[in-house]
Amino acid sequence: DGGITQSPKYLFRKEGQNVTLSCEQNLNHDAMYWYRQDPGQGLRLIYYSQIVNDFQKGDIAEGYSVSREKKESFPLTVTSAQKNPTAFYLCASRGEGATYMTQHFGDGTRLSIL
Amino acid sequence: RKEVEQDPGPFNVPEGATVAFNCTYSNSASQSFFWYRQDCRKEPKLLMSVYSSGNEDGRFTAQLNRASQYISLLIRDSKLSDSATYLCVVNLRRDDKIIFGKGTRLHILP
């Protein structure tokens, strides 16, 4: 079945370390997104990519980096510059045609600081 | 003014009741609107798109008021399984940015 796979499901990071969250999709979607969700809060956009080799900053891009070398992959790196990285991270992709603008989400990655 | 605003709730309503909540958006150029449902510690799932003419899906009715820049969601004959957080989502087609509201928490009481 087509879908979005995020890994790992749980991730623990020591302070000062960079970590990379994986997001892979086999839906052939052009657009992909990374969101952060804190307890009791809505989703905040970190980065998004409308096409391979292109991406734009969202509302809270500081301390994060992304790459989009392949259509199916949009990894997110949480750098040591991100001072409060503990959160639930969601990756999404967007369909085209009849499903335009409906987003498909991965199961998420919970990142915690040791 | 925030780009997308929702009453955070919680809305505590008895089973079988009808509940409605609104979402306001600030950018008049917004072009697409959606309601997502998110269960605790899960990813959001699309509940329904919102069309200018209003649309209904079973017990759920969504409406858009472009003049006043709000969308609404009405849930009739609420079920215990409707308990969740409902997220309002707005798209600015210009730059493909998708904006989520913070969500409205709904608790259906037995």
Interface residues (C-beta under 8 A of the other chain):
Chain A: A31 Y33 Y35 G40 Q41 G42 L43 R44 L45 Y48 Q50 Q56 G58 F88 L90 R94 Y100 M101 T102 Q103 F105 G106 D107 G108
Chain B: Q6 P8 S32 F34 R41 K42 E43 P44 K45 L46 S49 L87 V89 N91 D95 D96 K97 I98 I99 F100 G101 K102 G103
